[in-house]
Amino acid sequence: MTGLDVLQSVQFVTAKGKRLAILGAEDWEALVEWLETLEDLQIARQAFVELKAAGGDRKRAGWREWKSVAGEVE
């Protein structure tokens, strides 16, 4: 299910004069995953913009070698 599908699946209720959006837990999780994917794509795009600006030189773009960061990744 895409984020757009999740947004279209929202149901609305009114309680105590407030209009509330209701999502099932699975739909909520799918929406969060979709937003995280969008965030990851933006990070990757920015990294490639920086790499291009550095003339393709990863070190100059601030990229670190995998060997130096492998232990930091869980």
Backbone as a printed PyTorch tensor [residue, N CA C, xyz], in Angstrom:
tensor([[[  0.8480,  -1.1750,   0.0000],
         [  0.0000,   0.0000,   0.0000],
         [  0.8930,   1.2380,   0.0000]],

        [[  0.6080,   2.1740,  -0.8680],
         [  1.4000,   3.3960,  -0.9300],
         [  0.8950,   4.3970,   0.1050]],

        [[  1.6990,   5.4110,   0.3410],
         [  1.2950,   6.4630,   1.2630],
         [  0.0100,   7.1270,   0.8170]],

        [[ -0.1340,   7.3110,  -0.4830],
         [ -1.3560,   7.9210,  -1.0050],
         [ -2.5620,   7.0260,  -0.7370]],

        [[ -2.3860,   5.7220,  -0.8820],
         [ -3.4720,   4.7810,  -0.5740],
         [ -3.8780,   4.8910,   0.8940]],

        [[ -2.8660,   4.9930,   1.7580],
         [ -3.1450,   5.1030,   3.1910],
         [ -3.9180,   6.3820,   3.4750]],

        [[ -3.4620,   7.4920,   2.8850],
         [ -4.1550,   8.7590,   3.1170],
         [ -5.5960,   8.7060,   2.6300]],

        [[ -5.8200,   7.9880,   1.5510],
         [ -7.1810,   7.8740,   1.0310],
         [ -8.0340,   6.9180,   1.8470]],

        [[ -7.4070,   6.1030,   2.6920],
         [ -8.1590,   5.1560,   3.5140],
         [ -8.6060,   5.7600,   4.8440]],

        [[ -8.2100,   6.9850,   5.1110],
         [ -8.5600,   7.6360,   6.3690],
         [-10.0760,   7.7690,   6.4810]],

        [[-10.5530,   7.4950,   7.6720],
         [-11.9700,   7.7140,   7.9670],
         [-12.0500,   8.8430,   8.9830]],

        [[-13.0890,   9.6320,   8.9030],
         [-13.2320,  10.7690,   9.7950],
         [-14.4180,  10.5690,  10.7200]],

        [[-14.2320,  10.9880,  11.9640],
         [-15.3110,  10.9630,  12.9540],
         [-15.3060,  12.3090,  13.6650]],

        [[-16.4330,  12.6430,  14.2480],
         [-16.5220,  13.8600,  15.0480],
         [-16.8210,  13.4530,  16.4800]],

        [[-15.9830,  13.9260,  17.3940],
         [-16.1710,  13.6300,  18.8090],
         [-15.9150,  14.9050,  19.6030]],

        [[-16.8460,  15.2380,  20.4560],
         [-16.7400,  16.4450,  21.2870],
         [-16.4560,  17.6820,  20.4410]],

        [[-17.0900,  17.7430,  19.2880],
         [-16.9650,  18.9090,  18.4260],
         [-15.6880,  18.9740,  17.6070]],

        [[-14.8500,  17.9490,  17.6980],
         [-13.6070,  17.9230,  16.9270],
         [-13.6910,  16.8470,  15.8590]],

        [[-13.2000,  17.1850,  14.6670],
         [-13.1420,  16.2080,  13.5770],
         [-11.8060,  15.4780,  13.6670]],

        [[-11.8560,  14.1690,  13.7580],
         [-10.6540,  13.3510,  13.9270],
         [-10.4730,  12.4020,  12.7500]],

        [[ -9.2210,  12.1610,  12.3980],
         [ -8.8900,  11.1940,  11.3490],
         [ -8.5630,   9.8660,  12.0160]],

        [[ -9.1260,   8.8080,  11.4880],
         [ -8.9240,   7.4640,  12.0350],
         [ -8.2140,   6.6070,  10.9920]],

        [[ -7.1090,   5.9890,  11.4370],
         [ -6.3530,   5.0490,  10.5920],
         [ -6.1860,   3.7500,  11.3580]],

        [[ -6.2250,   2.6560,  10.6430],
         [ -5.8930,   1.3870,  11.2720],
         [ -4.3950,   1.3380,  11.5670]],

        [[ -3.9830,   0.5240,  12.5020],
         [ -2.5720,   0.4360,  12.8920],
         [ -1.6980,   0.0450,  11.7010]],

        [[ -2.1460,  -0.8920,  10.8850],
         [ -1.3550,  -1.3080,   9.7250],
         [ -1.2120,  -0.1600,   8.7230]],

        [[ -2.2860,   0.6030,   8.5410],
         [ -2.2170,   1.7430,   7.6330],
         [ -1.2720,   2.8130,   8.1750]],

        [[ -1.3280,   3.0330,   9.4910],
         [ -0.4290,   4.0040,  10.1190],
         [  1.0280,   3.5930,   9.8990]],

        [[  1.3320,   2.3250,  10.1250],
         [  2.6910,   1.8300,   9.9380],
         [  3.1320,   1.9710,   8.4840]],

        [[  2.2260,   1.7090,   7.5430],
         [  2.5530,   1.8740,   6.1200],
         [  2.8300,   3.3390,   5.8000]],

        [[  2.0720,   4.2480,   6.4040],
         [  2.2840,   5.6780,   6.1840],
         [  3.6400,   6.1100,   6.7330]],

        [[  3.9820,   5.6540,   7.9140],
         [  5.2840,   5.9850,   8.5080],
         [  6.4140,   5.4420,   7.6230]],

        [[  6.2770,   4.2220,   7.1480],
         [  7.2930,   3.6300,   6.2760],
         [  7.4480,   4.4350,   4.9830]],

        [[  6.3280,   4.8550,   4.4170],
         [  6.3410,   5.6640,   3.1960],
         [  7.0590,   6.9910,   3.4350]],

        [[  6.7620,   7.6370,   4.5610],
         [  7.4210,   8.9100,   4.8770],
         [  8.9220,   8.7180,   5.1150]],

        [[  9.2910,   7.6180,   5.7610],
         [ 10.7150,   7.3290,   5.9700],
         [ 11.4190,   7.1110,   4.6370]],

        [[ 10.7520,   6.4440,   3.7090],
         [ 11.3220,   6.2310,   2.3790],
         [ 11.5280,   7.5650,   1.6630]],

        [[ 10.5560,   8.4490,   1.7520],
         [ 10.6980,   9.7810,   1.1500],
         [ 11.8760,  10.5310,   1.7540]],

        [[ 12.0200,  10.4310,   3.0600],
         [ 13.1400,  11.0820,   3.7420],
         [ 14.4710,  10.4940,   3.2720]],

        [[ 14.5450,   9.1710,   3.1600],
         [ 15.7690,   8.5080,   2.6890],
         [ 16.1150,   8.9440,   1.2690]],

        [[ 15.0960,   9.0680,   0.4130],
         [ 15.3380,   9.5070,  -0.9590],
         [ 15.9010,  10.9220,  -0.9960]],

        [[ 15.3820,  11.7950,  -0.1460],
         [ 15.8820,  13.1690,  -0.0960],
         [ 17.3390,  13.1890,   0.3730]],

        [[ 17.6700,  12.3780,   1.3500],
         [ 19.0530,  12.3030,   1.8450],
         [ 19.9700,  11.8170,   0.7300]],

        [[ 19.5460,  10.7910,   0.0030],
         [ 20.3600,  10.2570,  -1.0950],
         [ 20.5290,  11.2950,  -2.1970]],

        [[ 19.4570,  11.9910,  -2.5420],
         [ 19.5640,  13.0310,  -3.5800],
         [ 20.5560,  14.1090,  -3.1780]],

        [[ 20.4860,  14.5410,  -1.9260],
         [ 21.3970,  15.5780,  -1.4450],
         [ 22.8330,  15.0820,  -1.4670]],

        [[ 23.0500,  13.8370,  -1.0830],
         [ 24.4000,  13.2710,  -1.0960],
         [ 24.9590,  13.2610,  -2.5150]],

        [[ 24.1420,  12.9210,  -3.4960],
         [ 24.6220,  12.8900,  -4.8740],
         [ 24.8460,  14.2910,  -5.4370]],

        [[ 24.0540,  15.2640,  -4.9800],
         [ 24.3020,  16.6600,  -5.3680],
         [ 25.6700,  17.0920,  -4.8440]],

        [[ 25.9550,  16.7440,  -3.5950],
         [ 27.2450,  17.0960,  -2.9950],
         [ 28.3910,  16.3770,  -3.6970]],

        [[ 28.1700,  15.1150,  -4.0670],
         [ 29.1950,  14.3500,  -4.7720],
         [ 29.4740,  14.9780,  -6.1390]],

        [[ 28.4250,  15.3660,  -6.8270],
         [ 28.5950,  15.9950,  -8.1350],
         [ 29.3540,  17.3090,  -7.9980]],

        [[ 29.0160,  18.0920,  -6.9750],
         [ 29.7000,  19.3690,  -6.7360],
         [ 31.1760,  19.1600,  -6.4160]],

        [[ 31.5180,  18.0010,  -5.8810],
         [ 32.9070,  17.6790,  -5.5450],
         [ 33.6020,  17.0020,  -6.7180]],

        [[ 32.9870,  17.0600,  -7.8830],
         [ 33.5920,  16.4760,  -9.0730],
         [ 33.6910,  14.9670,  -9.0360]],

        [[ 32.8220,  14.3360,  -8.2790],
         [ 32.8260,  12.8810,  -8.1840],
         [ 33.8180,  12.3360,  -7.1660]],

        [[ 34.5140,  13.2160,  -6.4830],
         [ 35.5060,  12.8080,  -5.4790],
         [ 34.7910,  12.5780,  -4.1460]],

        [[ 34.6390,  11.3160,  -3.7860],
         [ 33.8900,  10.9720,  -2.5750],
         [ 34.5130,  11.5600,  -1.3110]],

        [[ 35.8140,  11.5280,  -1.2430],
         [ 36.4880,  12.0530,  -0.0520],
         [ 36.2410,  13.5540,   0.0730]],

        [[ 36.3700,  14.2760,  -1.0330],
         [ 36.1530,  15.7180,  -1.0210],
         [ 34.6870,  16.0600,  -0.7090]],

        [[ 33.7850,  15.1730,  -1.0770],
         [ 32.3620,  15.3730,  -0.7920],
         [ 32.0230,  15.0540,   0.6630]],

        [[ 32.9960,  14.5520,   1.4090],
         [ 32.7740,  14.2530,   2.8190],
         [ 32.3240,  12.8360,   3.0900]],

        [[ 32.3510,  12.0060,   2.0490],
         [ 31.9830,  10.6110,   2.2510],
         [ 33.1220,   9.8870,   2.9490]],

        [[ 32.7850,   9.0160,   3.8870],
         [ 33.7960,   8.2510,   4.6070],
         [ 33.8670,   6.8430,   4.0300]],

        [[ 35.0410,   6.2280,   4.1520],
         [ 35.2010,   4.8560,   3.6650],
         [ 34.4330,   3.9040,   4.5650]],

        [[ 33.8630,   2.8740,   3.9350],
         [ 33.0590,   1.8980,   4.6660],
         [ 33.8490,   1.2990,   5.8240]],

        [[ 35.1280,   1.0060,   5.5970],
         [ 35.9550,   0.3830,   6.6440],
         [ 35.9700,   1.2390,   7.9160]],

        [[ 35.8980,   2.5460,   7.7710],
         [ 35.9930,   3.4280,   8.9240],
         [ 34.6620,   3.5980,   9.6680]],

        [[ 33.5480,   3.2130,   9.0610],
         [ 32.2520,   3.4050,   9.6950],
         [ 31.4680,   2.1200,   9.9130]],

        [[ 31.9810,   1.0000,   9.4200],
         [ 31.2400,  -0.2640,   9.4840],
         [ 30.8280,  -0.6140,  10.9140]],

        [[ 31.6670,  -0.3320,  11.8760],
         [ 31.3500,  -0.6570,  13.2630],
         [ 30.2890,   0.2530,  13.8670]],

        [[ 30.0210,   1.3850,  13.2360],
         [ 29.0250,   2.3270,  13.7590],
         [ 27.6080,   1.9670,  13.3510]],

        [[ 27.4810,   1.0840,  12.3740],
         [ 26.1610,   0.7180,  11.8500],
         [ 25.6480,  -0.5040,  12.5990]],

        [[ 24.4390,  -0.4190,  13.0650],
         [ 23.8470,  -1.5600,  13.7860],
         [ 23.1030,  -2.4530,  12.8480]]])
